[in-house]
Amino acid sequence: MKNMRLIKALVSLVGSSVIISSCSLIGGGGGKPTATNPGQMSTATGLAYNDEDQGGYMVPDFEGQPDAPNTVFIEGGRAVMGSYEEDVMAYRDNIERTVSVASFFMDETEIANIHWLEYLHHLAKDSTQDVYSAALPDTTVWVGKLAYNDPYVDHYLRYPGFRYFPVVGVNWIQANQYAEWRTIAVNRQLAEASGDEYAETAGRIPLESGIVIPAYRLPTEAEWEYAAQALIGTQWIEEMQTHQRIYPWDGHALRNPYGKQMGFFLANFKRGRGDYAGIAGRLNDGALITAYIYEFPPNDYGLYNMAGNVSEWVMDVYRPLSYQDFDDLNPIRRDGFLDDAGKYNSDFDKNPQSFTSLITDKARVYKGGSWKDVAYWMSPGTRRFLDQDSATATIGFRCAMIKAGSNY
């Protein structure tokens, strides 16, 4: 009798072991297969993964999207785009509408002079003189016929004291090229840190390797506005929000109402005609021009200077009626689809170089207000545009990237 019970126990143990082993092969650890734990064999064919001798499909280890330098996570969701500030310019180009934006990552700061100098350093080593020259910011953006801004022309980009001030004089095309280079540089470093074979090659590192980040790029206008509003800080219960925001912070005021910083301005902007920083001994925002990229309190997503300091390039082509043409999921305007530039330029079809309007397929949106703007332009919903190959002393940028492998 004892022997029979012992045999039954052994059979049961062996059976359990087989089941566990089978589940482990398919689902990894007894559960269903996941991206990070796909198991040892295909649930579709039963063929073994990573069996090089049999020519099996190789499934590299994956622990999730690697951390991208300087970025913070922006959880997506539903939001109302549009300006909550009175439309004093009567543009009516950003009427309120509800959209949903997928989760993404965004630089916590504007790209600074030191970051651009690093870029130029590597271009000087690895690229042609023409490529290097094309990447140089236009330092003459500081020139004023009736202003003595000459010191900024020579010093703002390269003098060490300005290292962590936002880079300016960079056009939309240059900003995109920087994002492409940055993606390659970061992915190469990730490959080297992982000891991956692709680190030794000059080619593209396959997405399937699981060790790379998605591409850095300019944010879309919708992403930028969504991130600037940071409405995650206004949630109450369930899907309730207690209020909207005019600026990236609560309230109608531009000064900090709390604690030791009470009374200090929350952004770097122009308070009024001729007033860029206040009076000596009590400077209101502490900056006649741009400011340190971490100077002011971050918003509820942890993003610095989403209002003031420098305006920022976004990906979109400008159209005044974008708000009515947008898709309501991850909206973007890439070109003149449904709103041709010819509508704004009477001679455009005959001579594309003869414009009667500044609204063209090269006009790109910039957002956020700058050190030279009044408070109106710091509202995330306001929007302006400039030709993509133009640059000013008031426009910089930051990068964004998708959250890969995510459905929210």
Secondary structure by P-SEA (a helix, b strand, c coil): caaaaaaaaaaaaaaaaaaaaaaaacccccccccccccccccccccccccccccccccccccccccccccbbbbbbccccccccccccccccccccccccccccccccccccaaaaaaaaaaaaacccaaaaaaaccccccccccccccccccccccccccccccccccccaaaaaaaaaaaaaaaaaaaaaaaccccccccccccccccccccccccccaaaaaaaaaccccccccccccccccccccccccccccccccccccccccccccccccccccccccccccccccccccccccccccccccbbbbcccccccccccccccccccccccccccccccccccccccccccccccccbbbbcccccccccccccccccccccccccccccccccccccccccc
